[in-house]
């Protein structure tokens, strides 16, 4: 009996130490968010004092369109066969997520934790690699004036829902996951990397796409413009299966998983679940 008490005491100490480590990690993340907010407020103040709009700086940032995946037209290029990419909705979600009946729309009901969603099927592979996209349906109306910072996390994972029974509080903690966004960060299987794109500027109707190339590059596109690009950050095998993974975080409240229409001419468009179902 004494041995059992000792083992239980050791287990509780270990659990307490893990909780402290998790708290310290979350504290560092929140501090990073505060620092990012302060930097952006300083930039906005400078832009206002110089008589230019806050968006002026980003408009001249020189973002290069590396790959065009979407086009305003739904028609494929001449003599190009269009492919309707299969999408089967979300299969797994955190406790703060409400799912639509067709499991294509995920909405966060409260908080910013437990807001992960995972695709039910692997992303259909195309010539360029693996691509999927979502439409922003709802954003936090109070925005930065109330201190909200950060937004949608969008990425891929090699681990399906059937391979795990515990849903983490943050999507980047899901095993074998690479995800970008949040407050201007990429998490590459747990390793954090700063990126320039911060999704708290997303608006209702924004189309956010993610492409993983055959060479292991990751690109995020917003309304057909590349906003983030990381080269050679994923190790891929011919038989690799990648699943969509999202974190409906902070200023982003609701997203719809779309069914892209892809053509080999790198020209594509997105159709909502209801439109594709009607066809």
Secondary structure, DSSP 8 states (H G I E B T S, - for coil): -HHHHHHHHHHHHHHHHHHHHHHHHHHHHHHHHHHHHHHHHHHHHHHHHTT--THHHHHTS----------S--S--TT--EEE-----EEEE-TTEEE-TTS-EEEE-SSSSS-EEEEEEE--EETTEEEEEEEEEEE-SSGGGGT---EEEEEEES--GGG-S---SSGGGSTTEEEEEETTEEEETTEEEE-S--GGG--TT-EEEEEEETTS-EEEEETTEEEEEE-S-----TT---EEEEE--TTEEEEEE-EEEEETTT--EEE-HHHHHH-
